[in-house]
Amino acid sequence: MKIKTSGYDKIFDIVRCMLLGFVLIIVLYPIYFVYIASFSDPTLVSTGQIVFLPKRTSFEGYKQIFMDSSIWRGWFNSMYIVVLG
């Protein structure tokens, strides 16, 4: 049996979907920005020239992070806790 929906219900559904879509964009854009900023030239990021797509792709930040021994120590500690914890 199909439940009938009124015009107000349809309007409510449209407004609700638009509001949830707006909240989704607000929540996901900062995560996306951090992701594209991690691959972009730091000078361009700090001057605000990165908005939607990475520019001058660079992996220097990742090279520096993975050369630091404390990152690997933390990773091994996490794996130790996951496997043996």
C-alpha positions as CSV (number, residue, x, y, z in Angstrom):
1,M,0.0,0.0,0.0
2,K,1.4,3.4,-1.0
3,I,1.2,6.3,1.4
4,K,0.1,9.5,-0.2
5,T,2.3,12.6,0.4
6,S,1.0,16.1,0.4
7,G,2.5,19.1,-1.3
8,Y,3.9,20.2,2.0
9,D,5.7,16.9,2.5
10,K,7.3,17.3,-0.9
11,I,8.4,20.8,-0.2
12,F,9.8,19.6,3.2
13,D,11.7,16.8,1.5
14,I,13.2,19.2,-1.0
15,V,14.3,21.8,1.7
16,R,15.6,19.0,3.8
17,C,17.7,17.5,1.0
18,M,19.0,21.0,0.1
19,L,20.0,21.7,3.7
20,L,21.7,18.3,4.1
21,G,23.5,18.8,0.8
22,F,24.7,22.2,2.1
23,V,25.9,20.7,5.4
24,L,27.6,17.9,3.5
25,I,29.6,20.5,1.4
26,I,30.5,22.4,4.6
27,V,31.8,19.2,6.2
28,L,33.6,17.7,3.3
29,Y,35.3,20.7,1.7
30,P,37.8,21.3,4.5
31,I,38.8,17.6,4.3
32,Y,39.2,17.9,0.5
33,F,41.2,21.1,0.9
34,V,43.7,19.5,3.2
35,Y,44.0,16.7,0.7
36,I,44.7,18.9,-2.3
37,A,46.9,21.3,-0.2
38,S,49.1,18.3,0.8
39,F,50.0,17.8,-2.9
40,S,50.3,21.5,-3.9
41,D,53.1,24.0,-3.6
42,P,53.1,25.4,-0.1
43,T,53.6,28.9,-1.3
44,L,50.4,28.7,-3.4
45,V,48.5,27.3,-0.4
46,S,49.7,30.0,2.0
47,T,48.8,32.8,-0.5
48,G,45.3,31.4,-1.0
49,Q,45.7,30.4,-4.7
50,I,44.5,26.9,-4.1
51,V,40.7,26.5,-4.1
52,F,39.5,23.4,-5.9
53,L,42.4,21.8,-7.7
54,P,46.0,21.3,-6.7
55,K,48.6,23.4,-8.5
56,R,52.3,22.7,-9.0
57,T,52.1,19.2,-7.6
58,S,54.8,18.5,-5.1
59,F,55.6,15.6,-2.8
60,E,58.2,17.3,-0.7
61,G,56.0,17.4,2.4
62,Y,55.5,13.7,2.2
63,K,59.2,13.1,1.7
64,Q,60.0,15.1,4.8
65,I,57.4,13.4,6.9
66,F,58.5,9.9,5.9
67,M,62.1,10.7,6.6
68,D,61.3,11.5,10.2
69,S,61.9,8.5,12.4
70,S,59.1,9.5,14.9
71,I,56.5,8.9,12.3
72,W,57.6,5.4,11.8
73,R,57.9,4.8,15.5
74,G,54.3,5.9,15.9
75,W,53.2,3.8,13.0
76,F,54.9,0.7,14.5
77,N,53.4,1.4,17.9
78,S,49.9,1.6,16.4
79,M,50.4,-1.6,14.5
80,Y,51.7,-3.3,17.7
81,I,48.6,-2.2,19.6
82,V,46.3,-3.3,16.8
83,V,47.9,-6.7,16.4
84,L,48.8,-7.6,19.9
85,G,46.5,-5.2,21.9
